[in-house]
């Protein structure tokens, strides 16, 4: 498990620009979103950040169900570094709480859940599992595929 003191987190009222800095500096793939009282609110992910940096036109009509469009068909994709910087500046106006993952897609377990259930959820959701105290909804930590492998081999 990655304990909360080692796991980078973010507050729902923080800006997406702050999330960008944390993700860039820590190379994290996600940030648990935690309220003032330590309660687990959701997850902000690096793919969400990437989606927010893309020009809006690049996302029109593209969803998980559609096929990929070749970059050569997207004439506006020859953006300069300055264009991308402008997209990143917009992140100062956006709040993390407005861009969290859908809670239904976030695997959450109690800290005392059997390891095999954690392995199953990581397999099912293809992402980390978040440990939350059931009584208080307080964020306790996260479990990664690597931490489960380490646990199984020790």
N, C-alpha and C positions, 0 to 999 in steps of 0.2 A: 504494500500500500504506500502511496505517496501521502504523507501526513499534511494537514493544512498549513503547518509552518514552512513546509518546503514547496507546496503547491502554490503557484502564482494564482491569485484570484482577482476579481474585479467587482466593483459595486454597480448595481443597475443604473445609477445616476451618473456614473463616470462617462466621459466621452469615448466614442469609438476611436478617436485619435490616441487616447491613453491606452486603449486596448491594443492598437496598432504598435505603439512603442513597446509594450510588454511582450507581445508576440514576437516582434522583430528582435528584441534584445535577448529574450530567453529561448527563442526558437520553439516556443510552445505551439502545439496544434489546437489547443483549446484553453479557455479560461473559465473555471467555475464562477458563476455570478452569485455573490453572497451579500445578503443584506446587512444592515448595521448590527443586528442581533446575532449574526453568524448563520442565519437561515439560508438554506440553499434555494436560490431563485431560478436557476437554469444554467445554461452554458452558452458562451460566445465562442465561435470557432474561427480558425484561420480561413476555411473556405468561405464563410460568411464575409469576412473581411475582404477577401479577394473579389468576391461578387460585388461588394460595395465600391471597390476601386475601379472596376470595369465601367466604361461608359454605358449609360442606360441603353443605348441603341444595341449594344452587344448582347443584351439579355432579352430583348423583345422576341417573343415566340420561341424561346429556348427553355426547355424544362428537362427534368430528369427522363421524361418519357420520349423526348425527341432525339433524333440522331444528331451527331456532331456536325457542325458546319465548318468547312475548311476555312482557315484563316484567310486564304487568298480571296474568298468571297466577301470578306469584311473589309471594305476599302478604308474604313476609318481606323483600322487597327495599327496603322503606322504612326502611332502616337509618339511624341517626343517625351523626353524625361520631364520637361516643363509641363506638358499636358498631364502626365501622371501625377506630378507634384500638386497640380490644381485639384485633381480628384482627391488626393490625400488631404488637402486643406479642408475640403468639405466635411471630413470626418470630425472636425472640431464642433460641428453643429449637430451631430447625431449622438444619441444616448444609447449605451449598451443595452439597456432594458427594452428598447424598441426593436432589437435585432437578435435576440436570443433564439436558440433552437426551440422548436416546438417541444413542450414538456413531455408529450406522448412518445417522443423519439429519444428520450434520455433515460438510459437504464440506471435505476437507483435501487440500492440495497441497504439494509441495516448492517451495521458493523459486525454483528455476530452471525451473518448468513454463511452457510457452508460454502467452501471454496468452489465446489463443483457447480453450484448455482451461478457464481461469478463467472466461471469459465463459459457456461452456457450462454449467459447474457452478452459477454464479449463476442462470442461467436455469432449470436443472433443479430446484434446491433452493429457489429464491426466497429466498435469504439470502446473507449474506457467506460468503466462502471463507476458511479459516484456513490460514496458511502454517506448516508444521512441518518441521523438519529431519528427513529420513528416518532418519539414523543415530542421532540422539540423542533424537528425539521432542520437541525443544525448540521452544517456541512462538516464532515469528519475527515474526508480524504478521497482519493480516487485510486482505482485499481486498474493497472494497465495489463495488456497481454504479457509484457515482459516481467512484471512483478508476479504475476500468477505462475509463469514458467519458473521463475527463481524460487517461488514458494514450493512448487511441486518437486523441484530437484534438490531441495535442501532437506 
